[in-house]
Protein backbone atom coordinates (compact mmCIF):
# COMPACT_ATOMS: atom_id res chain seq x y z
CA UNK A 1 0.00 0.00 0.00
CA UNK A 2 1.16 3.49 -0.78
CA UNK A 3 0.83 6.43 1.58
CA UNK A 4 0.43 9.79 -0.14
CA UNK A 5 1.22 13.04 1.70
CA UNK A 6 -0.28 16.28 0.44
CA UNK A 7 -1.08 19.69 1.86
CA UNK A 8 -0.62 23.40 1.29
CA UNK A 9 2.74 24.80 0.17
CA UNK A 10 5.60 25.09 2.72
CA UNK A 11 3.66 23.35 5.51
CA UNK A 12 6.09 20.53 6.20
CA UNK A 13 5.00 17.69 3.89
CA UNK A 14 8.58 16.59 3.28
CA UNK A 15 9.46 16.69 6.97
CA UNK A 16 6.29 14.78 7.88
CA UNK A 17 6.98 12.23 5.12
CA UNK A 18 10.56 11.81 6.33
CA UNK A 19 9.41 11.10 9.90
CA UNK A 20 6.77 8.64 8.71
CA UNK A 21 9.37 6.85 6.57
CA UNK A 22 11.75 6.57 9.53
CA UNK A 23 9.01 5.12 11.75
CA UNK A 24 7.60 2.66 9.21
CA UNK A 25 10.73 1.71 7.30
CA UNK A 26 8.87 2.36 4.03
CA UNK A 27 10.92 4.06 1.31
CA UNK A 28 10.29 7.78 0.82
CA UNK A 29 9.66 8.93 -2.75
CA UNK A 30 9.73 12.62 -3.62
CA UNK A 31 7.30 12.61 -6.52
CA UNK A 32 8.67 15.77 -8.12
CA UNK A 33 12.05 14.06 -8.46
CA UNK A 34 10.33 11.11 -10.13
CA UNK A 35 9.15 13.52 -12.83
CA UNK A 36 12.55 13.90 -14.51
CA UNK A 37 13.63 16.74 -12.23
CA UNK A 38 10.51 18.86 -12.77
CA UNK A 39 10.33 21.53 -10.07
CA UNK A 40 6.71 20.82 -9.17
CA UNK A 41 4.37 17.90 -9.84
CA UNK A 42 1.57 20.30 -10.73
CA UNK A 43 3.57 21.47 -13.79
CA UNK A 44 3.90 18.01 -15.34
CA UNK A 45 1.65 16.73 -18.11
CA UNK A 46 -0.83 13.92 -17.40
CA UNK A 47 1.33 11.58 -19.49
CA UNK A 48 4.46 12.38 -17.43
CA UNK A 49 2.55 11.94 -14.17
CA UNK A 50 1.06 8.58 -15.19
CA UNK A 51 4.44 7.32 -16.42
CA UNK A 52 6.23 8.31 -13.18
CA UNK A 53 3.32 7.00 -11.12
CA UNK A 54 3.54 3.57 -12.79
CA UNK A 55 7.19 3.32 -11.70
CA UNK A 56 6.49 3.82 -7.99
CA UNK A 57 7.10 0.87 -5.64
CA UNK A 58 3.94 -0.87 -4.39
CA UNK A 59 4.82 -0.04 -0.77
CA UNK A 60 6.15 3.48 -0.20
CA UNK A 61 5.48 6.96 1.09
CA UNK A 62 4.93 9.49 -1.69
CA UNK A 63 5.79 13.05 -0.65
CA UNK A 64 3.97 15.98 -2.25
CA UNK A 65 1.42 14.02 -4.24
CA UNK A 66 -1.35 14.42 -5.35
CA UNK A 67 -1.48 18.09 -6.29
CA UNK A 68 -4.47 18.08 -8.63
CA UNK A 69 -7.88 16.39 -8.67
CA UNK A 70 -6.90 14.22 -11.66
CA UNK A 71 -3.74 13.09 -9.84
CA UNK A 72 -5.82 12.24 -6.75
CA UNK A 73 -7.83 9.75 -8.81
CA UNK A 74 -4.62 7.77 -9.39
CA UNK A 75 -4.26 7.23 -5.64
CA UNK A 76 -7.05 4.68 -5.11
CA UNK A 77 -4.43 2.03 -4.21
CA UNK A 78 -3.44 3.74 -0.98
CA UNK A 79 -4.17 6.25 1.73
CA UNK A 80 -3.95 10.01 1.26
CA UNK A 81 -2.99 12.06 4.31
CA UNK A 82 -3.83 15.75 4.02
CA UNK A 83 -1.96 18.06 6.37
CA UNK A 84 -4.49 20.61 7.58
CA UNK A 85 -2.85 22.59 10.39
CA UNK A 86 -1.78 25.78 8.78
CA UNK A 87 -2.13 29.49 8.68
CA UNK A 88 -0.59 31.90 6.23
CA UNK A 89 2.02 33.16 8.68
CA UNK A 90 3.31 29.61 9.32
CA UNK A 91 3.52 28.99 5.57
CA UNK A 92 5.35 32.29 4.96
CA UNK A 93 7.81 31.59 7.82
CA UNK A 94 8.49 28.07 6.53
CA UNK A 95 8.95 29.29 2.95
CA UNK A 96 11.38 32.02 3.99
CA UNK A 97 13.53 29.40 5.77
CA UNK A 98 13.36 26.90 2.91
CA UNK A 99 16.27 26.37 0.54
CA UNK A 100 16.81 23.87 -2.26
CA UNK A 101 19.75 22.33 -4.04
CA UNK A 102 19.65 23.11 -7.78
CA UNK A 103 21.54 19.87 -8.53
CA UNK A 104 19.60 17.42 -6.33
CA UNK A 105 16.36 19.44 -6.14
CA UNK A 106 16.08 18.43 -2.48
CA UNK A 107 14.65 20.92 0.01
CA UNK A 108 16.34 21.91 3.27
CA UNK A 109 15.88 24.33 6.14
CA UNK A 110 18.44 27.16 6.00
CA UNK A 111 18.74 27.17 9.80
CA UNK A 112 20.03 23.57 9.70
CA UNK A 113 21.89 23.30 6.39
CA UNK A 114 24.21 25.87 4.84
CA UNK A 115 25.19 23.51 1.97
CA UNK A 116 23.51 20.49 0.39
CA UNK A 117 24.30 17.45 2.56
CA UNK A 118 24.22 15.19 -0.53
CA UNK A 119 26.40 16.97 -3.09
CA UNK A 120 27.77 19.81 -0.93
CA UNK A 121 26.50 22.33 -3.46
CA UNK A 122 25.27 25.82 -2.69
CA UNK A 123 21.60 26.03 -1.65
CA UNK A 124 19.30 28.46 -3.45
CA UNK A 125 15.92 30.07 -2.93
CA UNK A 126 12.94 28.62 -4.77
CA UNK A 127 11.27 31.06 -7.15
CA UNK A 128 7.85 30.20 -5.71
CA UNK A 129 8.87 31.06 -2.11
CA UNK A 130 7.54 34.59 -2.50
CA UNK A 131 4.56 35.90 -0.47
CA UNK A 132 2.55 36.91 -3.54
CA UNK A 133 3.11 33.57 -5.27
CA UNK A 134 2.43 31.69 -2.01
CA UNK A 135 -0.92 33.50 -1.59
CA UNK A 136 -1.95 32.30 -5.06
CA UNK A 137 -0.74 28.75 -4.36
CA UNK A 138 -2.67 28.65 -1.06
CA UNK A 139 -5.84 29.81 -2.82
CA UNK A 140 -5.42 27.11 -5.51
CA UNK A 141 -4.63 24.49 -2.89
CA UNK A 142 -7.79 25.24 -0.89
CA UNK A 143 -9.91 24.63 -4.02
CA UNK A 144 -8.11 21.32 -4.59
CA UNK A 145 -8.50 20.29 -0.94
CA UNK A 146 -12.30 20.65 -1.15
CA UNK A 147 -12.35 18.23 -4.11
CA UNK A 148 -9.88 15.86 -2.45
CA UNK A 149 -11.90 15.51 0.74
CA UNK A 150 -14.72 13.86 -1.24
CA UNK A 151 -12.56 10.75 -1.80
CA UNK A 152 -12.95 7.75 0.53
CA UNK A 153 -9.25 7.05 1.13
CA UNK A 154 -8.45 10.53 2.48
CA UNK A 155 -7.50 11.27 6.10
CA UNK A 156 -6.95 14.72 7.56
CA UNK A 157 -3.91 15.34 9.72
CA UNK A 158 -4.06 18.29 12.10
CA UNK A 159 -0.32 18.80 12.39
CA UNK A 160 0.50 20.24 15.79
CA UNK A 161 4.15 21.35 15.59
CA UNK A 162 5.39 19.88 18.90
CA UNK A 163 3.56 16.55 18.62
CA UNK A 164 4.44 15.33 15.12
CA UNK A 165 6.32 12.21 16.24
CA UNK A 166 3.68 11.17 18.78
CA UNK A 167 0.97 11.63 16.17
CA UNK A 168 2.96 9.69 13.56
CA UNK A 169 3.42 6.75 15.94
CA UNK A 170 -0.35 6.61 16.48
CA UNK A 171 -0.94 6.68 12.71
CA UNK A 172 1.60 3.91 12.15
CA UNK A 173 0.08 1.73 14.87
CA UNK A 174 -3.42 2.38 13.57
CA UNK A 175 -2.52 1.13 10.09
CA UNK A 176 -0.22 -1.69 11.27
CA UNK A 177 2.91 -0.44 9.53
CA UNK A 178 5.21 -0.48 12.56
CA UNK A 179 8.51 -2.35 12.33
CA UNK A 180 8.59 -5.47 14.50
Helices and strands as residue ranges (DSSP letters): E 2-7, H 13-24, E 27-30, H 31-34, G 41-43, H 46-54, E 60-63, H 69-72, G 73-75, E 78-83, H 88-97, E 98-101, E 107-109, E 123-124, H 131-148, E 154-157, G 161-163, H 164-175
